[in-house]
Amino acid sequence: MSAEENKAIVRRYIATLDLATLDELTAPNFVYHNPGNPEVRTHEERKQKVIIALRTAFPDLKLNIEDVIAEGDKVAVRYSFSGTHKGEFMGIAPTNKRMELTSILICRLADGKVAEMWVENNSLVFLLQLGVVPLPAGHFHIKG
């Protein structure tokens, strides 16, 4: 597939929170890599422990794709997401605080489907915004 076709697939994949669409766009042998969530490796685990968990914990979740770059079978995406913490997420009780986080991910496509994904984000900023980790006195201010 062309770089533009791959970018369109990944844009649709990243922007959707619809589980049927995710199933349609995910290769059967999908592998997920996220150092902040090492126990999640498969498509089903990602759906349950990331997508459904995010939708439940942040019911007003908004996602914005900032940049998309493609070469060969890989597509890189810089995106941001924000929401209000209204439900438990990764063992963290609801804080009712807003968060905004930017992430970068790389997807490898095979036969028009996302076969592999690498995610990098700043989990510390996320935890600081929710107030789970205190910011040492005299340090910079975290938006949120």
TAVEN-V583242 format. One record per residue. RES is the residue in three letters. PHI is phi in whole degrees, 0 to 359 (999 if undefined). Layout:
RES|PHI + RES|PHI
//
This chain:
MET|999 + SER|284 + ALA|301 + GLU|294 + GLU|295 + ASN|297 + LYS|298 + ALA|297 + ILE|298 + VAL|291 + ARG|304 + ARG|296 + TYR|298 + ILE|288 + ALA|286 + THR|270 + LEU|247 + ASP|278 + LEU|294 + ALA|295 + THR|294 + LEU|300 + ASP|300 + GLU|296 + LEU|265 + THR|255 + ALA|292 + PRO|299 + ASN|257 + PHE|309 + VAL|231 + TYR|250 + HIS|237 + ASN|210 + PRO|300 + GLY|279 + ASN|214 + PRO|294 + GLU|280 + VAL|264 + ARG|230 + THR|254 + HIS|300 + GLU|296 + GLU|297 + ARG|296 + LYS|302 + GLN|287 + LYS|270 + VAL|240 + ILE|294 + ILE|296 + ALA|298 + LEU|296 + ARG|299 + THR|286 + ALA|286 + PHE|234 + PRO|298 + ASP|259 + LEU|306 + LYS|236 + LEU|234 + ASN|234 + ILE|274 + GLU|266 + ASP|216 + VAL|223 + ILE|231 + ALA|230 + GLU|207 + GLY|60 + ASP|265 + LYS|244 + VAL|229 + ALA|256 + VAL|226 + ARG|252 + TYR|218 + SER|232 + PHE|219 + SER|213 + GLY|177 + THR|254 + HIS|284 + LYS|253 + GLY|220 + GLU|301 + PHE|217 + MET|52 + GLY|81 + ILE|263 + ALA|295 + PRO|304 + THR|250 + ASN|61 + LYS|262 + ARG|276 + MET|226 + GLU|219 + LEU|225 + THR|255 + SER|219 + ILE|233 + LEU|224 + ILE|234 + CYS|247 + ARG|254 + LEU|256 + ALA|216 + ASP|55 + GLY|77 + LYS|229 + VAL|283 + ALA|258 + GLU|207 + MET|218 + TRP|244 + VAL|238 + GLU|231 + ASN|214 + ASN|260 + SER|295 + LEU|297 + VAL|300 + PHE|303 + LEU|294 + LEU|295 + GLN|296 + LEU|280 + GLY|80 + VAL|285 + VAL|245 + PRO|284 + LEU|273 + PRO|302 + ALA|302 + GLY|84 + HIS|262 + PHE|301 + HIS|267 + ILE|264 + LYS|296 + GLY|150
//
